[in-house]
């Protein structure tokens, strides 16, 4: 599971408030995590193949589908992920994971063998060298390893974007309130509960009415995220980018919105503060200096 450090969270928020694309921070994190995983995986492969010298031994299955390994390791090594297993078997209990990964690996092995036989004019040899030791993987073994790495990359990618959304979205509202010197009595920030319930953020007007805020770091033209606002009956929607259709839909539903990537994007929150009668003080033009103090207070 990818973890967003405090430093990365700060960088992403700065990008968002400056109307810049924040995705490079997430992509860089995915790349770093994946490359480290690949290096560690290759080290294990060298050890595993050297420990299983018998030609007839399926060393990969023996070492990488060992039931003593964790469920997460088994799923990746077999070329699956836990969500797929859960969807297929309506459960991701350990005993189901062990059986599912075994079955999938056997099926994958058969598919690869069939492909290799059909395309006998193609040969792949993956050579891995580590501390003076060297092992060669034939085409079958190479494709199994490549497939496992592809699954791991996809898992890291999905986890990173999901984590970014959960960690950044409500902190961003808190940062905006502090940049505009909104008193704590005019907003409510609920942290994640022990049950993992989604964090909620409310603005509170002078009349004590509470307004639910929804933040989505969505790309342009993503109607699903806009629909989620309606499902949660949100009053305010803050997004990275919004299409003209998104904006039209939000206006029709009476939802106030802020598009961060537009010109002076985050400053549209001032109109919302005024309309909802939330007392505030506009920040100076240069917000980077103010953000240093805000981040110190939040983190």
N, C-alpha and C positions, 0 to 999 in steps of 0.2 A: 504494500500500500504506500503510495507516494504521500509524503508529508510536506505541507507548505510551511516553510520557515517564516518567522516574523519578518525577516529581511525581504523575502519574496512578496509577502502580503503588502508590505509598504510600497514596493516598486510597482505592483499591479495597480494599487489605488492611485499612485501618482500618475501613471499612464492614463488611467480612466479620467481623472480630473483635468488633465491637460489635453484631453480629446485625442489621445494617441492609442494605437493598437497595443493591447496588453498581452496578446497571445504569445509573443516571442518568449516571455518569461516562462510560460507553461511548457512550450515546446522545448526550450533549453533544459528544463527540469526533466521532462520525459526522456530526452536524449541522454542526459547524464545517468539517469537511473537505469535505462535500458542497456547502455554500453557497459556499465559496471556489472549488471546481471549477466550479460553475454560473456564477459571475461571470466566471471566466476563459474559460469556454466561450462565453458570450455575447459577450465581447470578440472572440474569434476569428471568431464568426459575422458580426459587423458588418464586420470586415475582409474576410472571405471573400466576402460578398455584394457589397460595394462594388467588389471587384476583378473580379467577374464580372458585368458589366452587361448582357450579351446576354440577352435574354428566353429564348432557346432553350437556354441553357447550364444544365446541371444543376450549379450552383455547389457544392452540398453534396457531391456525388460527387467533383467535381474537387478540392476543397480538403480534405475530411475523409476521403476514401478513397484518397488519394494513396499509392501503394505505397512511397514514400520514408518515410512515417510509421512509427512503431514499431508492433509487433504489438499492444501493449496499446491504443494509440490507435485502431487500425483496428477492433479487436473492439468497443470501446465505441461508436464512431461508427456502426457498422453495426447496432447493437442486439443484439449477441451478447456472450458472454464466453468466455474461453479454455477453461474447463472444459467448456462445451457443445461447442466445436469439437473438443476432445480426445475427448469421448465419441462424437461423430458420425463422426470420421475416424480415431480411434485414434492421433492425433498432433496436435501443435500446432506443427509446424515452420513457419517463416515463410512458405514458399511455399504451404502449405496454408491458413494464416491469410489470406493475400492472396486466394486463390481463394474461400474460404468466406465471407469478409466481402463480397466482390463479389456472390456469388450471393444471400446473405441480404438484402443491401440492395436488390437488384433485386426480390426476392420481396416484401419489406416495402413497397417503393414501389408495387407492383401492388396489394397488399392495401389500402393507404391510398387509392389512386385509386378502387378499387372501392367502398370505404366512403363516400368523398366523393360519388361519383356516386349511390349509393343514398340518401344523406341530404342531398340538395342544399339542403334548407331550413336546414341548419346551416352557419354560416360562422364561422371562427376566424381572427383576424389577431393575430399576435404582433409587437408593436412593441418594438424594442430601440434605446435611445438611449445613445450613449457619446461624451463629449467633443464635443458639438455635431453628431455624425453620427447619423443615424437610418435604420433599415431596417425594412421590414415583411415579415413572413413570411406567406405564404398558408396556408390550412388544411393542405395537404399538407406543406409545409415545417415548419409548427408541430408537426404530429404526429410527424414524423421526429425533430425536436429533443427533444420531450417524451419520446419512447420512449428515446432515447439517454441522457437524464438519468435516467430510471427505471432503466435497466440499470446506470448508474454508481452510483446510490444502493444498489442491491442488492449490487453488488460490494463497495462500501465497508462495508456492513453485515456481509456474510459474513466479510470480511477482518478487521474489527474484533473480532468475537466470537471468531474463531479465534485471533487474535493475543493477545487477553486470556487465553484459556485457556492457551496455551503459555507466556506470560510470567509469569502470576500463580501458576499451580497449584503448581509446585515451590518457588517463593520463599516461598509461604505456609507450607509445611512447615518451611523453614529459619527463618522468623520464629518459628513456634511453639516450635521447639527452643531458640532463643536466649532467648525470653521465659521459658522454664522452665529456663534455665541448664543445658541438656543439653550435656555435654562432646562435642567433635568425635569422640571415639573411639566414641561411641554412635550416630552416624548417618553416612550416606554420601550425599553429594550430587554427582551427576555432571552436568556441564554438557553442552550440546548438542555432539555430535561434528561433525567437519568434513563428515560424510556426511548431517548433518541428523537423526540418530537421536534419538528421543524421550528427554528427560531423565528419569532415574530417581532416586527418593529412597528410601533404606532406613533404618529404625531398626535398631539393633543392641543386643541384650540383653547382660547380664553374661556369658551363656554363649556369646557371640560369634555367636549365631544372627541372621541377617539377615531383616528383614521388609519386604516391598515395600509402599510407600505409594502410593495413587492418590488424586488430588485432581480433582474435577470440579465446576465452577461451574454445575451443572445446576439446572434448575427442578424444581419438585415434580412427581412422577409421570413421570419420564423413565426408563423401563425400559432403554432402549438404553445409557445411560451406566453403569447398574448392571451390565448384562451384560458391559460391557467390562472390569469388574473381574475377573469370573470368567475371561474369555478370557486376561487377563494373569496370572491366578493371584495376585492381590493379597491381602495380609493385612490391610491397613488402608484404609478408604475415608473420605475427608473431602469433604463436599459442602455446597453452599449450603443446599439444601432437599432433604428426602427424604419421600416418601409413606410411609404405613403399609405398603403393599405392598413398597416398596423395602427398608424396614427388615426386614420379615419375610424377604425373599429373602436379604438379607445375613446375617441370623442363621442361617438354614438352611445357608448355605454356609460358616459359620464365619468370616465376615469382620467384623472390628471396625469400627465406624463412628462418625463425628462429624458432627452436623448443626449447622452454624454459626448458622442462623437460629432455632434453638430457644432456650429459656431457658438462660442460661449455656452457650451452645453450644460454644464452643471449649474450655471447661474439661473436657469429656468426654475430652479427650486425656490428662488425668491418670490416668483409669482404665486407659487403654491402656498408658501408661508403666509403671504399677504391675504390670499383668498380664504385660508383656513384660520386666520387670525392667530398665527403662531408668532409671538414676539421674536425678533432676530436683529442682528447687526451685520450688515454686509462686510465681508472680509476685504483686506487690501487687494490691489490688483495682483501682486506677487504672493501667491499662496504657498509657495514652497517653503518659505521661512516659517509660516504659520503651521504648516503640516508637521514640521519637526517637533514643535511643542505639542501638537495634537497627538502625534504618535507616542510621544513620551508619556502623556496622560493615559492613553488607552492601553498601551502595552506594559 
